[in-house]
Each structure stands twice: as structure tokens, then as C-alpha cells.
């Protein structure tokens, strides 16, 4: 079974922030390549989404997984879909807001 993978608008904004941060430091080519690697990694969740650390005690279906020891991806697994909720880069603290949603702390 293949799952549908979608990016929450907050995850898309996170990717944009990561791109802008890296583009200033390393240039647009490197920033684009890194962001594309994160996107490609997330797209792989379509075949095996139940990976990473389960956080059902915070919100049913919530998981986190690391990416190259530089980012943490928070995502929600449902019956046939995966929603990438947030992407925390370089040690940004991931916490849950009042609605049980991952946010930068």
C-alpha cells in the first residue's frame, strides 16, 4: 500500500526558511540541493511511513524522525496518508502548542 504524502503549510514555510538560511551561508545551489534532499526523504514515507519515534502520548499518529543529524521532521500518519507537519533544522526545539501541533520552542 502506498500512502499519500502532503506537506502542511508550516512545513513548507520551514523548508523556505532552511533554504534562505543556507543560501546566505553556502549559496543557492547548495541550499536547493539540501532542501530537495529533505523533500525526497519525506516522499519516501509513501512506502514506509511508520518509522522514527512514536509520540502517540502527545497526539495519535504523531512521529518524529531525524534527517542527516541536522533536522527533525515531525509528521502525522493516518490510515492512507502522511502529513509532514514541521521540519526543525539545526537543533531548533520541537514542542507542541496548545492544539497539540508541533511548533518551534
NORKA-V706738 format. One record per residue. N is the residue number from 1. RES is the residue in one letter. PSI is psi in degrees with one decimal (none if undefined). Layout:
n=N res=RES psi=PSI
n=N res=RES psi=PSI
//
This chain:
n=1 res=X psi=134.1
n=2 res=X psi=137.3
n=3 res=X psi=150.4
n=4 res=X psi=130.1
n=5 res=X psi=127.7
n=6 res=X psi=150.8
n=7 res=X psi=123.4
n=8 res=X psi=149.2
n=9 res=X psi=-31.7
n=10 res=X psi=-36.2
n=11 res=X psi=-39.3
n=12 res=X psi=-40.3
n=13 res=X psi=-37.5
n=14 res=X psi=-44.3
n=15 res=X psi=-40.1
n=16 res=X psi=-42.9
n=17 res=X psi=-40.5
n=18 res=X psi=-44.6
n=19 res=X psi=-49.4
n=20 res=X psi=-41.1
n=21 res=X psi=-48.9
n=22 res=X psi=-35.0
n=23 res=X psi=-38.6
n=24 res=X psi=-36.2
n=25 res=X psi=-41.1
n=26 res=X psi=-4.5
n=27 res=X psi=161.8
n=28 res=X psi=-36.3
n=29 res=X psi=-47.1
n=30 res=X psi=-41.6
n=31 res=X psi=-45.0
n=32 res=X psi=-43.3
n=33 res=X psi=-43.3
n=34 res=X psi=-47.1
n=35 res=X psi=-41.1
n=36 res=X psi=-34.3
n=37 res=X psi=-41.1
n=38 res=X psi=-46.2
n=39 res=X psi=-46.0
n=40 res=X psi=-42.1
n=41 res=X psi=-45.2
n=42 res=X psi=-37.3
n=43 res=X psi=-26.1
n=44 res=X psi=-14.8
n=45 res=X psi=-13.2
n=46 res=X psi=-26.5
n=47 res=X psi=-20.1
n=48 res=X psi=77.2
n=49 res=X psi=-20.0
n=50 res=X psi=68.5
n=51 res=X psi=173.0
n=52 res=X psi=-163.3
n=53 res=X psi=127.3
n=54 res=X psi=136.6
n=55 res=X psi=43.5
n=56 res=X psi=-26.4
n=57 res=X psi=-20.0
n=58 res=X psi=-40.3
n=59 res=X psi=127.8
n=60 res=X psi=130.2
n=61 res=X psi=-5.4
n=62 res=X psi=134.7
n=63 res=X psi=159.2
n=64 res=X psi=149.6
n=65 res=X psi=145.7
n=66 res=X psi=155.3
n=67 res=X psi=110.9
n=68 res=X psi=31.3
n=69 res=X psi=17.6
n=70 res=X psi=-13.2
n=71 res=X psi=154.7
n=72 res=X psi=130.1
n=73 res=X psi=122.8
n=74 res=X psi=129.5
n=75 res=X psi=160.8
n=76 res=X psi=125.3
n=77 res=X psi=125.8
n=78 res=X psi=-172.3
n=79 res=X psi=-46.7
n=80 res=X psi=18.5
n=81 res=X psi=157.5
n=82 res=X psi=129.5
n=83 res=X psi=120.6
n=84 res=X psi=113.1
n=85 res=X psi=-47.8
n=86 res=X psi=157.2
n=87 res=X psi=111.2
n=88 res=X psi=119.6
n=89 res=X psi=145.0
n=90 res=X psi=53.0
n=91 res=X psi=8.8
n=92 res=X psi=136.3
n=93 res=X psi=131.4
n=94 res=X psi=121.1
n=95 res=X psi=168.1
n=96 res=X psi=137.4
n=97 res=X psi=-173.4
n=98 res=X psi=-21.5
n=99 res=X psi=7.6
n=100 res=X psi=16.5
n=101 res=X psi=141.4
n=102 res=X psi=136.1
n=103 res=X psi=161.7
n=104 res=X psi=129.4
n=105 res=X psi=none
//
